Amino acid sequence: MMKAGVLFTAAVIKDGDYYIENGAVAECDYIDELLQNITTALTAERGAFYPDFGFGSCLNELGAEPQALYAPAYARQALCDFDGVFVKSAEPGNSGILITLIINGEERQVTIEK
């Protein structure tokens, strides 16, 4: 079902599967779909996706080194092919890494769980 004023919708994916709402596949707008794709790129292990070994991030490799220094670089590396997406910051915390993004001029955040 198209929302008023939204030109493009896509299926919502949660936990790797389509999300069903009221007996139908839930839909989201372009920015929400882009956030889903960004989360996938940040959580996928870099080099493990055989069609594109450059897909994914090295965030899973963060260990004892200063995470605050490496996390933004790894996030930027994973998202370099996303047009209009810029990593503003990546701050490690107890539950994961909070990544602040600028998407087409709007600030958004995603959390990558450890």
C-alpha positions as CSV (number, residue, x, y, z in Angstrom):
1,M,0.0,0.0,0.0
2,M,1.5,3.3,-1.1
3,K,1.7,6.1,1.5
4,A,0.7,9.6,0.4
5,G,3.6,11.6,-0.9
6,V,5.9,8.6,-1.1
7,L,7.2,7.8,-4.6
8,F,8.9,4.5,-3.8
9,T,8.3,1.8,-1.3
10,A,10.2,-1.4,-0.5
11,A,9.6,-4.5,1.6
12,V,10.6,-4.3,5.3
13,I,13.2,-6.9,6.3
14,K,13.7,-7.8,10.0
15,D,16.1,-10.5,11.2
16,G,16.8,-11.5,7.6
17,D,13.2,-12.1,6.6
18,Y,10.2,-10.2,5.3
19,Y,8.2,-8.5,8.0
20,I,4.5,-9.3,7.9
21,E,2.0,-6.7,9.1
22,N,-1.8,-7.2,9.0
23,G,-1.4,-10.3,6.8
24,A,0.8,-8.5,4.2
25,V,4.5,-7.7,3.7
26,A,5.1,-4.4,5.4
27,E,6.5,-1.6,3.2
28,C,8.9,1.3,3.9
29,D,10.1,4.4,2.1
30,Y,13.4,4.9,0.4
31,I,15.3,6.2,3.4
32,D,14.2,3.3,5.6
33,E,15.2,0.8,2.9
34,L,18.5,2.6,2.6
35,L,19.0,2.2,6.4
36,Q,18.2,-1.5,6.0
37,N,20.9,-1.8,3.3
38,I,23.4,0.2,5.4
39,T,22.8,-2.0,8.4
40,T,23.4,-5.1,6.2
41,A,26.6,-3.6,4.8
42,L,27.9,-2.7,8.3
43,T,27.1,-6.1,9.8
44,A,28.3,-8.3,7.0
45,E,31.9,-9.6,7.4
46,R,34.1,-7.9,4.7
47,G,35.4,-10.5,2.2
48,A,32.8,-13.1,3.0
49,F,30.3,-12.3,0.2
50,Y,31.6,-14.2,-2.8
51,P,30.0,-12.0,-5.6
52,D,31.8,-8.9,-4.1
53,F,34.6,-9.5,-1.7
54,G,34.7,-5.7,-1.0
55,F,31.2,-5.8,0.4
56,G,30.8,-5.6,4.2
57,S,32.8,-4.1,7.0
58,C,35.7,-4.9,9.4
59,L,33.7,-3.7,12.4
60,N,33.5,-7.3,13.6
61,E,37.3,-7.3,13.9
62,L,37.5,-4.5,16.4
63,G,39.2,-5.7,19.5
64,A,41.7,-4.3,22.0
65,E,42.8,-1.5,19.7
66,P,41.3,2.0,20.3
67,Q,37.8,1.3,18.9
68,A,36.9,5.0,18.7
69,L,39.7,5.5,16.2
70,Y,39.0,2.5,14.0
71,A,35.2,2.3,14.0
72,P,34.6,5.4,11.9
73,A,37.2,4.3,9.3
74,Y,35.7,0.8,9.0
75,A,32.2,2.3,8.7
76,R,33.3,4.7,6.0
77,Q,35.0,1.9,4.1
78,A,31.9,-0.3,4.1
79,L,29.6,2.6,3.0
80,C,31.9,4.2,0.4
81,D,29.8,3.0,-2.5
82,F,26.5,4.4,-1.1
83,D,25.7,7.7,-2.9
84,G,24.7,10.5,-0.7
85,V,25.6,8.6,2.5
86,F,28.4,10.0,4.8
87,V,29.6,8.7,8.1
88,K,29.6,11.5,10.7
89,S,30.7,9.5,13.7
90,A,30.9,6.0,15.0
91,E,31.0,5.7,18.8
92,P,31.5,2.3,20.5
93,G,29.4,1.7,23.5
94,N,28.4,-1.2,25.8
95,S,25.6,-2.6,23.6
96,G,27.3,-1.9,20.2
97,I,28.5,0.8,17.9
98,L,26.3,3.9,17.4
99,I,26.9,5.2,13.9
100,T,25.7,8.7,13.0
101,L,25.1,9.2,9.2
102,I,24.3,12.0,6.9
103,I,21.9,10.8,4.2
104,N,21.0,13.3,1.5
105,G,21.5,16.1,4.1
106,E,19.5,14.4,6.9
107,E,21.1,13.0,10.0
108,R,20.2,9.4,10.9
109,Q,21.6,6.8,13.3
110,V,22.0,3.0,13.2
111,T,23.3,0.8,16.0
112,I,25.4,-2.2,15.2
113,E,25.2,-4.7,18.0
114,K,28.3,-6.5,19.2
